[in-house]
Amino acid sequence: MSGHDAPGERSRVRRMPEKARYERGLVHAVLDAAPYCTVAALVDGLAVALPTLHARDGDALYLHGSRSNAVMKAVIARGEACVSATLYDGIRVARSGFESSIAYRSVVVFGAAQSVIDVEEKRRVLDGFVDAVLPGRSREIRPATDGELRRTLVVKVSIDEASVKVSAGPTDDPVEDQSLPVWSGVVPAALVFGAPIPSRDGAMANGTIPLPESVRRLVDGVS
């Protein structure tokens, strides 16, 4: 999909198409901001959806799981994947239940899928997973062992087609409802992190290891 500016047949939004966006930058932004995604596959003839972590590098979206993960194995066997992610931005409180909704940004991706075999690429991608959750953390921890790499399945999904759906702004109350003495508006929502709770085992038992920079920046809301 060149530039992600025009929808493909699989990614075209048909319900409420006025909320649809296809720009490459917005697709990337929603994927990068989403804390997790969901990948769908047929497993033994049944439709299965699996929530999982993801990391993006350019127009490649990486997923991971154990080598026995049935959904990941099905995606690889099929050679293509459908991945979705949603950001919950708040509640759009209308003057009626029918018009009330949530504020959100969602993305659906379709693309070719393959297992990552190269050890160095796999190691780099798994560090990317760590940093996608906690930026900078991969530089503070020990590297993955060869055994851990062997036990982990990494799947590369090419972002061939993608669409973003955005619901934001004022409520869509019909004109006849706007004169009703009923409060309406938007209640924003955001993910926040609480005070870190340190481990109390091993080298952490004496309480002398300081809070790492990655965790400090996360709690302080510094990107």
ABEGO torsion letter per residue (X at the ends): XBGGABBBAAABBABGAAABBABAAAAAAAAAABABBBBBBBBGGBBBBBBBBBBBBEABBBBBBBAABAAAAAAAAAGBBBBBBBBBAEBBBBABAAABBBBBBBBBBBBBBBBBABAAAAAAAAAAAAAAABBGAAAABBBBBAAAAAABBBBBBBBABBBBBBBBEBBABBAAAAABBBBBEBBBBBBBBBBBBBBABEAAAAGABBBBAAAAAAAAGBX
